[in-house]
Amino acid sequence: MTGTVPPVEAPAGPLIPALPRELLWGVKRSFRDYVLALADGAEQLLPGAGRIEGGAFAFDTDTGSEWDAAAQRGTLRFHGSVLFSGYRDMLYVRVRDPWITIDAGGAVLSIMHPAFLERTAERLVLAELADIRLDPNRNWRAVPRLLASGIHTFDEVYPPGTELDPVTLVTG
């Protein structure tokens, strides 16, 4: 037991009452550990992204979010980039501008398509979000599960369904 408080069941009412302040996400801990163990492995934080305790990343809220708190539907947009590199840049993974989209079909996590070096409207749906709960601090948490559309981001090392690090929307 790590001493952490388990998530609590979501109360009646909106899960996300307003636009969150930031998105906290570690991407995938085992992947980060692998990259940093390489002789030339590196993580580079680009504008909009910061590091938090435990090695995860904080992405700032983007003003372009479209959220309907009453319906609990819309897209929560965040900006910032984390670049993972190694093997003299033969390993190059960029996670840029994560968004969470919630509609009648469920919730997904997308990133700017990694094939584009410059900002683009092209999005890659990386993962579906499962096990959605409020944590004891009333922040929204979910577990991303890699989709087939996202496996190329990690060079097909992880199969569809692989759990990525939890995402947290800081609402307070």
C-alpha positions in Angstrom: 0.0 0.0 0.0 1.5 3.3 -1.0 -0.5 5.4 1.4 -2.5 7.2 -1.3 -6.1 7.9 -0.9 -8.2 5.9 -3.4 -10.4 7.8 -5.8 -13.9 8.5 -4.7 -17.1 7.9 -6.7 -18.3 10.9 -8.6 -21.2 12.7 -6.9 -24.4 13.6 -8.6 -24.0 16.7 -10.7 -21.4 17.8 -13.2 -18.0 16.1 -13.2 -16.3 19.1 -14.7 -18.1 22.3 -13.6 -15.9 24.7 -15.4 -12.7 24.9 -17.5 -9.9 23.2 -15.7 -6.7 25.1 -14.9 -4.4 22.5 -16.3 -4.0 18.9 -17.4 -1.5 16.7 -15.5 -0.2 13.7 -17.4 2.9 11.5 -17.3 2.4 10.0 -20.8 3.7 6.5 -19.9 6.2 6.1 -17.0 7.9 3.0 -18.4 8.5 4.9 -21.7 9.9 7.9 -19.8 12.2 5.6 -17.8 13.4 3.9 -21.0 14.2 7.1 -22.7 16.0 8.6 -19.8 18.1 5.4 -19.4 19.6 5.8 -22.9 23.0 7.3 -23.1 21.7 10.3 -25.1 18.0 10.0 -23.9 16.3 13.3 -23.2 13.0 14.9 -22.4 12.6 18.4 -23.6 9.8 20.7 -22.3 8.6 23.3 -24.8 6.4 26.3 -24.0 3.1 25.5 -22.2 4.4 22.3 -20.6 6.0 22.0 -17.2 7.2 19.2 -14.9 5.5 18.3 -11.7 6.5 16.1 -8.7 6.9 12.5 -9.7 8.1 13.3 -13.3 4.7 13.9 -14.9 3.9 17.0 -17.0 1.5 19.9 -16.6 -0.1 21.3 -19.7 -1.7 24.8 -19.6 -5.4 25.3 -20.5 -5.9 26.7 -24.0 -8.4 29.5 -24.5 -9.9 27.6 -27.5 -11.7 25.0 -25.2 -15.4 24.5 -26.0 -17.0 23.1 -22.9 -20.7 22.8 -22.0 -20.7 22.2 -18.2 -24.5 21.5 -18.1 -24.3 18.8 -20.8 -20.8 17.6 -19.8 -19.8 17.6 -23.5 -17.2 19.3 -25.5 -13.4 19.6 -26.0 -11.0 20.7 -23.3 -7.9 22.0 -25.0 -4.4 22.2 -23.5 -1.2 23.4 -25.0 2.5 22.6 -24.5 4.9 20.0 -25.8 7.1 17.3 -24.5 9.8 15.9 -26.8 11.4 12.5 -26.1 14.5 11.7 -28.0 17.4 9.2 -28.0 19.6 7.1 -30.3 20.9 10.2 -32.0 17.3 11.3 -32.7 16.3 7.9 -34.2 13.9 7.9 -31.3 11.8 11.0 -31.6 8.4 11.2 -29.9 6.5 14.4 -29.5 3.4 14.9 -27.4 1.9 18.3 -28.3 -1.2 20.1 -27.3 -3.3 17.3 -25.6 -7.1 17.6 -25.8 -9.8 15.7 -24.1 -13.1 15.4 -26.0 -16.2 14.1 -24.3 -19.4 13.3 -26.3 -22.2 10.8 -26.2 -19.7 8.1 -27.4 -17.3 8.5 -24.5 -14.1 10.4 -23.8 -10.9 10.4 -25.8 -7.4 11.9 -25.5 -5.9 13.4 -28.7 -2.6 15.1 -29.5 -1.5 17.2 -32.4 -0.5 14.7 -35.1 3.1 13.9 -34.4 3.9 13.6 -38.2 3.7 17.4 -38.4 6.6 19.5 -37.1 4.7 22.8 -37.3 1.4 23.5 -35.6 -1.5 21.9 -37.5 -5.2 21.3 -37.1 -4.5 17.6 -37.8 -5.2 15.6 -34.6 -4.4 12.0 -33.6 -6.8 10.3 -31.3 -4.3 8.5 -29.0 -6.4 6.9 -26.3 -9.9 6.3 -25.0 -10.5 7.4 -21.4 -11.8 4.9 -18.8 -12.3 4.7 -15.1 -13.3 8.3 -14.9 -13.6 9.6 -11.3 -13.2 12.5 -9.0 -10.2 12.3 -6.7 -10.3 13.4 -3.1 -9.3 17.0 -4.2 -12.3 17.1 -6.6 -10.0 16.9 -9.6 -11.2 14.8 -12.6 -9.1 11.7 -13.2 -9.2 9.1 -16.0 -7.0 6.2 -17.3 -6.1 6.5 -21.0 -6.0 3.2 -22.9 -4.1 3.3 -26.2 -6.1 3.0 -29.3 -5.0 1.4 -32.6 -4.8 4.9 -34.1 -2.1 5.8 -31.5 0.3 2.8 -31.5 2.6 4.4 -34.1 3.3 7.3 -31.7 5.3 4.8 -29.7 6.7 2.9 -32.8 4.2 0.1 -32.2 5.9 -1.0 -29.0 2.6 -0.9 -27.0 -0.4 -2.7 -28.3 -4.0 -1.2 -28.4 -5.5 -1.3 -24.9 -2.2 -0.5 -23.1 -2.8 1.8 -20.1 -1.0 5.0 -20.3 -0.4 7.2 -17.2 -3.6 8.6 -15.7 -4.7 12.1 -16.7 -5.9 14.6 -14.1 -7.8 17.8 -14.8 -7.1 20.3 -12.1 -10.3 22.1 -11.5 -9.7 24.0 -8.3 
